Amino acid sequence: MKKIWEGRFEKGLDETADKFNASSSFDKILLKYDLLAGMAHTKALAKAKVITPNEEGKITAALKKLLKNEKAIDFTKYEDVHSAVEGELVKLIGETGKKIHTGRSRNDLVVTDTRMYLKDEIAEMKKIMKALLATLTNLAEKNTDKYMPGYTHLQHAQIISRGHWFMAYFQMFRRDLELLSFVGERANVMPLGSGALAGANYAIDRHLVAKELQFAEPSQNSLDAVADRDFVIDFLYFAAITATHVSRLSEEIIIFNSSEYSFIEIDDAFSTGSSIMPQKKNPDIAELARGKTGEFYGALMAGLTMLKGLPLAYNKDLQEDKVILFEAVKKIKEIITVFEKFMRHIKFRQEKINESLADDFMYAVDVADYLSKKGMPFRESHKLTGQIVLYCLQNREGMSKLPIEKYKQFSEIFEKDIYNIFKPEKSAHAKCTFGSASPESVKGQIKTARAFLKK
């Protein structure tokens, strides 16, 4: 197949170099957007009187026909999606088809196509993210008045509402969704009309083209427009941080599902077994999600490295942005989709959680606060409670089982009402600050979450 740029060359491209140079195997995903961009550009060419109304009609009709029959195009014959469109257009309408490239370059066209593609993918990704957020909210609501240990350093710390645990991850993914919206705003700038780097020698109405293609505005600087891939990096960062949050949740699911904890049971539909150990039920979905996170870090680093030290304006290095972007889009959608279903089907083993809730030392802060509320400075109450914990450890006693006489040996402040605090619901309900782990706070978080999801 002849190249659209072959005029100044004495001989054809080496076959190996041709395969290495071509991008049609992956950028064909942009066909729809290349055709739509072509229609908008054709309209602008007609307005600028570069082509006649009749030519505009022929080109637009042919582009629409290609849009309906895109599966019939043999991309192996073409260098890239742009040459495929132009080649197929010429097949349909002859020499008139060659006029479509007037006043534009593959440099401004490819980045326009990529931005259009990413805008559509972001719109789809938002729906998937909202589904996960809705599932977490529903799970939080079902578990508002149920309790679990909260951890620091993976050690028992304080008792929390189980709904609070779900809402912690809601907040992570909410930030990811807000970041995704920001990425969409940054991608919503149209480069078409910037030419190879310096603009076009025709009075092409770029604001008209931007409106036709549903961009917020045309780019301000042609040199920057064709070289800018910040919006790609933005998405790769979104994918990396979202994968990080999935990985953190996966890690806790894996831990809580282990025999040592047994807090959570994973549904059979999202588990696999061992080829040799009949008893095994493995948390493979969570482990895979955790393992795939590194791929997103690699994609982000690849994107940043691609841009590092790259001179203005367009360089062939930028062809590689699509390889990493398309894969990142596909994989982050897959992970969030399967993880939403995965989370929807997990179950809690309350009896095992209750065993952990029997750890009296999780009430240590409540004991210290009990003393402080009766007038003892917190630093002193903290020290005294630590001494009580040490005594219990040395004597294998539980704080809730210590006789009142023993408590009074530590401080006369203690009364029999100290025993009222040794209940999971008492400890959780005692938290009264905004955003805390109490059921009342969790209900407020859920209300705010549902309002956010309705936007």
VENMO-V837371 format. One record per backbone hydrogen bond with DSSP energy under -0.5 kcal/mol. CO is the residue of the C=O (numbers start at 1). NH is the residue of the N-H. If there is no record, write none. Layout:
# VENMO-V837371
co:CO nh:NH
co:CO nh:NH
This chain:
# VENMO-V837371
co:3 nh:6
co:5 nh:8
co:6 nh:9
co:14 nh:18
co:15 nh:19
co:16 nh:20
co:17 nh:21
co:18 nh:22
co:23 nh:26
co:23 nh:27
co:24 nh:28
co:26 nh:29
co:27 nh:30
co:28 nh:31
co:30 nh:34
co:31 nh:35
co:32 nh:36
co:33 nh:37
co:34 nh:38
co:35 nh:39
co:36 nh:40
co:37 nh:41
co:38 nh:42
co:39 nh:43
co:40 nh:44
co:41 nh:45
co:42 nh:46
co:43 nh:47
co:44 nh:48
co:45 nh:50
co:45 nh:51
co:46 nh:49
co:52 nh:56
co:53 nh:57
co:54 nh:58
co:55 nh:59
co:56 nh:60
co:57 nh:61
co:58 nh:62
co:59 nh:63
co:60 nh:64
co:61 nh:65
co:62 nh:66
co:63 nh:67
co:64 nh:68
co:65 nh:69
co:67 nh:70
co:69 nh:72
co:70 nh:73
co:73 nh:75
co:74 nh:77
co:75 nh:78
co:79 nh:23
co:79 nh:24
co:80 nh:84
co:81 nh:85
co:82 nh:86
co:83 nh:87
co:84 nh:88
co:85 nh:89
co:86 nh:90
co:87 nh:91
co:88 nh:92
co:89 nh:93
co:90 nh:94
co:93 nh:96
co:94 nh:97
co:95 nh:98
co:96 nh:99
co:97 nh:100
co:98 nh:101
co:99 nh:102
co:101 nh:104
co:105 nh:109
co:106 nh:110
co:107 nh:111
co:108 nh:112
co:109 nh:113
co:110 nh:114
co:111 nh:115
co:112 nh:116
co:113 nh:117
co:114 nh:118
co:115 nh:119
co:116 nh:120
co:117 nh:121
co:118 nh:122
co:119 nh:123
co:120 nh:124
co:121 nh:125
co:122 nh:126
co:123 nh:127
co:124 nh:128
co:125 nh:129
co:126 nh:130
co:127 nh:131
co:128 nh:132
co:129 nh:133
co:130 nh:134
co:131 nh:135
co:132 nh:136
co:133 nh:137
co:134 nh:138
co:135 nh:139
co:136 nh:140
co:137 nh:141
co:138 nh:142
co:139 nh:143
co:141 nh:144
co:143 nh:146
co:143 nh:162
co:143 nh:163
co:146 nh:162
co:148 nh:160
co:150 nh:157
co:150 nh:158
co:152 nh:155
co:155 nh:152
co:158 nh:150
co:160 nh:148
co:161 nh:164
co:161 nh:165
co:162 nh:166
co:163 nh:167
co:164 nh:168
co:165 nh:169
co:166 nh:170
co:167 nh:171
co:168 nh:172
co:169 nh:173
co:170 nh:174
co:171 nh:175
co:172 nh:176
co:173 nh:177
co:174 nh:178
co:175 nh:179
co:176 nh:180
co:177 nh:181
co:178 nh:182
co:179 nh:183
co:180 nh:184
co:181 nh:185
co:182 nh:186
co:183 nh:187
co:184 nh:188
co:185 nh:188
co:187 nh:189
co:188 nh:216
co:188 nh:217
co:189 nh:191
co:190 nh:219
co:191 nh:194
co:194 nh:199
co:202 nh:204
co:204 nh:206
co:205 nh:209
co:206 nh:210
co:207 nh:211
co:208 nh:212
co:209 nh:213
co:210 nh:215
co:211 nh:214
co:217 nh:190
co:221 nh:225
co:222 nh:226
co:223 nh:227
co:224 nh:227
co:224 nh:228
co:229 nh:232
co:229 nh:233
co:230 nh:234
co:231 nh:235
co:232 nh:236
co:233 nh:237
co:234 nh:238
co:235 nh:239
co:236 nh:240
co:237 nh:241
co:238 nh:242
co:239 nh:243
co:240 nh:244
co:241 nh:245
co:242 nh:246
co:243 nh:247
co:244 nh:248
co:245 nh:249
co:246 nh:250
co:247 nh:251
co:248 nh:252
co:249 nh:253
co:250 nh:254
co:251 nh:255
co:252 nh:256
co:253 nh:257
co:254 nh:258
co:255 nh:258
co:256 nh:263
co:256 nh:264
co:258 nh:261
co:258 nh:262
co:263 nh:349
co:265 nh:347
co:267 nh:270
co:268 nh:271
co:270 nh:285
co:272 nh:282
co:276 nh:278
co:277 nh:274
co:277 nh:280
co:282 nh:272
co:282 nh:284
co:283 nh:287
co:284 nh:288
co:285 nh:289
co:286 nh:290
co:287 nh:291
co:288 nh:292
co:289 nh:293
co:290 nh:293
co:291 nh:294
co:292 nh:295
co:292 nh:296
co:293 nh:296
co:293 nh:297
co:294 nh:298
co:295 nh:299
co:296 nh:300
co:297 nh:301
co:298 nh:302
co:299 nh:303
co:300 nh:304
co:301 nh:305
co:302 nh:306
co:303 nh:307
co:304 nh:308
co:307 nh:310
co:309 nh:311
co:315 nh:318
co:316 nh:319
co:317 nh:320
co:318 nh:321
co:319 nh:322
co:319 nh:323
co:320 nh:324
co:321 nh:325
co:322 nh:326
co:323 nh:327
co:324 nh:328
co:325 nh:329
co:326 nh:330
co:327 nh:331
co:328 nh:332
co:329 nh:333
co:330 nh:334
co:331 nh:335
co:332 nh:336
co:333 nh:337
co:334 nh:338
co:335 nh:339
co:336 nh:340
co:337 nh:341
co:338 nh:342
co:339 nh:343
co:340 nh:344
co:341 nh:345
co:342 nh:345
co:343 nh:346
co:347 nh:265
co:348 nh:350
co:349 nh:352
co:349 nh:353
co:350 nh:354
co:351 nh:355
co:352 nh:356
co:353 nh:357
co:354 nh:358
co:355 nh:358
co:356 nh:359
co:358 nh:360
co:359 nh:362
co:360 nh:363
co:361 nh:364
co:363 nh:367
co:364 nh:368
co:365 nh:369
co:366 nh:370
co:367 nh:371
co:368 nh:372
co:369 nh:373
co:370 nh:374
co:371 nh:374
co:371 nh:376
co:372 nh:375
co:377 nh:380
co:377 nh:381
co:378 nh:382
co:379 nh:383
co:380 nh:384
co:381 nh:385
co:382 nh:386
co:383 nh:387
co:384 nh:388
co:385 nh:389
co:386 nh:390
co:387 nh:391
co:388 nh:392
co:389 nh:393
co:390 nh:394
co:391 nh:395
co:392 nh:396
co:392 nh:397
co:393 nh:396
co:398 nh:401
co:398 nh:402
co:399 nh:402
co:403 nh:406
co:403 nh:407
co:404 nh:408
co:405 nh:409
co:406 nh:410
co:407 nh:410
co:407 nh:411
co:411 nh:414
co:415 nh:418
co:416 nh:419
co:417 nh:420
co:418 nh:421
co:419 nh:422
co:421 nh:423
co:423 nh:427
co:424 nh:428
co:425 nh:429
co:426 nh:430
co:428 nh:431
co:430 nh:432
co:433 nh:436
co:437 nh:161
co:438 nh:442
co:439 nh:443
co:440 nh:444
co:441 nh:445
co:442 nh:446
co:443 nh:447
co:444 nh:448
co:445 nh:449
co:446 nh:450
co:447 nh:451
co:448 nh:452
co:449 nh:453
co:450 nh:454
co:451 nh:455
co:452 nh:455
